[in-house]
Every structure is written in structure tokens, then in C-alpha cells.
Amino acid sequence: MKTIIIDMNPKMSVNDALRIQTEQLDFYGKRLPPEQAQALWEKIKKLTNIPGDVNRDEPLSIHKINEMVPRGGTIEREAGFADAGGN
């Protein structure tokens, strides 16, 4: 029997999260008209909230990272590719 270990406290650095955010904004932005892509970038950058005292290279709890750096579903919703759920 093989043992599977699940990390219940995954970590990521702010810089890694920002890199992923940029990749996702590029990906979805290419599927939007230019003005909508620019608006998406601006909206996500406004939602990005990284305190000045955070070491951007230090691995932090993914839960903290998610509060500071929106990615994935947030970008999809703001781009109009996913709804807020329930529909």
C-alpha cells in the first residue's frame, strides 16, 4: 500500500504568486479586446494588496498569499469567463 502525503499548509512566495498572476493575466488578456484586457489588468492590480514589510521571496501560507495576490478564479470572473457561482 502506497502512502500519500497531503500538505495541509502549502506555501508559496509572493514573487511566485505575482509571476503566476502575470501569466494568467497574459493568457486571459489575449482572449479579450485590448481595452477590456487593460481594464482587467488594472482591476487585478487594484485587488493586489501586498504590505510593504512582506519579504516577497519568503514562502508563506497559501492562505495569506491568496489574500494578497488574486489569481485563478478571481481573474476568470473579472475577465467574464466564469460566474460568481450558483448560475
MODELLER restraints for C-alpha pairs under 7 A, 6 or more apart:
rsr = mdl.restraints
at = mdl.atoms
rsr.add(forms.Gaussian(group=physical.xy_distance, feature=features.Distance(at['CA:9:A'], at['CA:61:A']), mean=6.27, stdev=0.5))
rsr.add(forms.Gaussian(group=physical.xy_distance, feature=features.Distance(at['CA:10:A'], at['CA:61:A']), mean=6.01, stdev=0.5))
rsr.add(forms.Gaussian(group=physical.xy_distance, feature=features.Distance(at['CA:10:A'], at['CA:62:A']), mean=5.73, stdev=0.5))
rsr.add(forms.Gaussian(group=physical.xy_distance, feature=features.Distance(at['CA:11:A'], at['CA:59:A']), mean=5.35, stdev=0.5))
rsr.add(forms.Gaussian(group=physical.xy_distance, feature=features.Distance(at['CA:11:A'], at['CA:60:A']), mean=5.01, stdev=0.5))
rsr.add(forms.Gaussian(group=physical.xy_distance, feature=features.Distance(at['CA:11:A'], at['CA:61:A']), mean=4.55, stdev=0.5))
rsr.add(forms.Gaussian(group=physical.xy_distance, feature=features.Distance(at['CA:11:A'], at['CA:62:A']), mean=5.02, stdev=0.5))
rsr.add(forms.Gaussian(group=physical.xy_distance, feature=features.Distance(at['CA:12:A'], at['CA:59:A']), mean=4.69, stdev=0.5))
rsr.add(forms.Gaussian(group=physical.xy_distance, feature=features.Distance(at['CA:12:A'], at['CA:60:A']), mean=5.47, stdev=0.5))
rsr.add(forms.Gaussian(group=physical.xy_distance, feature=features.Distance(at['CA:12:A'], at['CA:61:A']), mean=6.63, stdev=0.5))
rsr.add(forms.Gaussian(group=physical.xy_distance, feature=features.Distance(at['CA:12:A'], at['CA:62:A']), mean=5.95, stdev=0.5))
rsr.add(forms.Gaussian(group=physical.xy_distance, feature=features.Distance(at['CA:13:A'], at['CA:56:A']), mean=5.96, stdev=0.5))
rsr.add(forms.Gaussian(group=physical.xy_distance, feature=features.Distance(at['CA:13:A'], at['CA:57:A']), mean=5.21, stdev=0.5))
rsr.add(forms.Gaussian(group=physical.xy_distance, feature=features.Distance(at['CA:13:A'], at['CA:58:A']), mean=5.29, stdev=0.5))
rsr.add(forms.Gaussian(group=physical.xy_distance, feature=features.Distance(at['CA:13:A'], at['CA:59:A']), mean=4.28, stdev=0.5))
rsr.add(forms.Gaussian(group=physical.xy_distance, feature=features.Distance(at['CA:13:A'], at['CA:60:A']), mean=5.82, stdev=0.5))
rsr.add(forms.Gaussian(group=physical.xy_distance, feature=features.Distance(at['CA:14:A'], at['CA:56:A']), mean=4.71, stdev=0.5))
rsr.add(forms.Gaussian(group=physical.xy_distance, feature=features.Distance(at['CA:14:A'], at['CA:57:A']), mean=6.38, stdev=0.5))
rsr.add(forms.Gaussian(group=physical.xy_distance, feature=features.Distance(at['CA:14:A'], at['CA:65:A']), mean=6.45, stdev=0.5))
rsr.add(forms.Gaussian(group=physical.xy_distance, feature=features.Distance(at['CA:15:A'], at['CA:56:A']), mean=5.40, stdev=0.5))
rsr.add(forms.Gaussian(group=physical.xy_distance, feature=features.Distance(at['CA:15:A'], at['CA:57:A']), mean=6.02, stdev=0.5))
rsr.add(forms.Gaussian(group=physical.xy_distance, feature=features.Distance(at['CA:17:A'], at['CA:69:A']), mean=6.45, stdev=0.5))
rsr.add(forms.Gaussian(group=physical.xy_distance, feature=features.Distance(at['CA:18:A'], at['CA:69:A']), mean=6.73, stdev=0.5))
rsr.add(forms.Gaussian(group=physical.xy_distance, feature=features.Distance(at['CA:21:A'], at['CA:71:A']), mean=5.22, stdev=0.5))
rsr.add(forms.Gaussian(group=physical.xy_distance, feature=features.Distance(at['CA:25:A'], at['CA:41:A']), mean=6.66, stdev=0.5))
rsr.add(forms.Gaussian(group=physical.xy_distance, feature=features.Distance(at['CA:29:A'], at['CA:37:A']), mean=4.56, stdev=0.5))
rsr.add(forms.Gaussian(group=physical.xy_distance, feature=features.Distance(at['CA:40:A'], at['CA:78:A']), mean=6.61, stdev=0.5))
rsr.add(forms.Gaussian(group=physical.xy_distance, feature=features.Distance(at['CA:40:A'], at['CA:79:A']), mean=6.26, stdev=0.5))
rsr.add(forms.Gaussian(group=physical.xy_distance, feature=features.Distance(at['CA:44:A'], at['CA:70:A']), mean=6.88, stdev=0.5))
rsr.add(forms.Gaussian(group=physical.xy_distance, feature=features.Distance(at['CA:47:A'], at['CA:70:A']), mean=6.84, stdev=0.5))
rsr.add(forms.Gaussian(group=physical.xy_distance, feature=features.Distance(at['CA:48:A'], at['CA:68:A']), mean=5.55, stdev=0.5))
rsr.add(forms.Gaussian(group=physical.xy_distance, feature=features.Distance(at['CA:48:A'], at['CA:69:A']), mean=4.94, stdev=0.5))
rsr.add(forms.Gaussian(group=physical.xy_distance, feature=features.Distance(at['CA:48:A'], at['CA:70:A']), mean=6.21, stdev=0.5))
rsr.add(forms.Gaussian(group=physical.xy_distance, feature=features.Distance(at['CA:49:A'], at['CA:68:A']), mean=4.76, stdev=0.5))
rsr.add(forms.Gaussian(group=physical.xy_distance, feature=features.Distance(at['CA:49:A'], at['CA:69:A']), mean=6.62, stdev=0.5))
rsr.add(forms.Gaussian(group=physical.xy_distance, feature=features.Distance(at['CA:50:A'], at['CA:68:A']), mean=5.34, stdev=0.5))
rsr.add(forms.Gaussian(group=physical.xy_distance, feature=features.Distance(at['CA:76:A'], at['CA:82:A']), mean=5.45, stdev=0.5))
rsr.add(forms.Gaussian(group=physical.xy_distance, feature=features.Distance(at['CA:77:A'], at['CA:83:A']), mean=5.65, stdev=0.5))
rsr.add(forms.Gaussian(group=physical.xy_distance, feature=features.Distance(at['CA:77:A'], at['CA:84:A']), mean=6.64, stdev=0.5))
